[in-house]
Amino acid sequence: MCLIDYIEELKDAWIISFKVEWRSKTINYLAWVWRGYKKAVEAVEKWEKYDAVELSKELFAISNRGYIPGFVVGDLWDKSIYFEKNAELKEEEFIWIVRWYDEESKMAEIEVKNRFDLGDQLRVISPDSQFNMTVDTIVDPKGELKEAAHGGSFKVFLNMPNNPWEWALLRKKANS
């Protein structure tokens, strides 16, 4: 269920809180859903327009099974249940989290959950900013250069042009 298109209507209906379903979800899912709704709610509170299409793109980039508005729109048939697919959809894969960053060397310690390789394009996301980068260096804890970083919560070090801040999330385009 996704109501990002209906935040103004929900405010007009005096809805004052939202619940994000998070059981069996990743920190990546929770962070992006929170981030998207926060942007929409803050804009509506200021009587400003928000870009629901752009925010929807962000929500579709994370792992999902398709989104519907459910019964909120009063349609008991077409949009209340998503029959088309029951498989996971995602545009981006969650790599994991930045644990530490050294301003002087421009190196970040990354905890790796999913594999990435030299040359991969990563999106680095913190609560207030994001930037894209190409992986040009992967160094293991022993100081050895690597071609790839494998999942399983191992730590590696990456050269990063900007400070991503501790706990920033990393994502890459999902393989087709």
FENCOR-V319425 format. One record per helix or strand of 3 or more residues. SS is the DSSP state (alpha for helix, beta for strand). FROM is the first residue (numbers start at 1). LEN is the number of residues. Records with the same first field share a line. If there is no record, write none. Layout:
SS=FROM-LEN ; FROM-LEN
This chain:
alpha=4-9 ; 27-19 ; 52-10 ; 70-4
beta=92-11 ; 107-6 ; 121-5 ; 130-5 ; 138-3 ; 154-6 ; 169-5
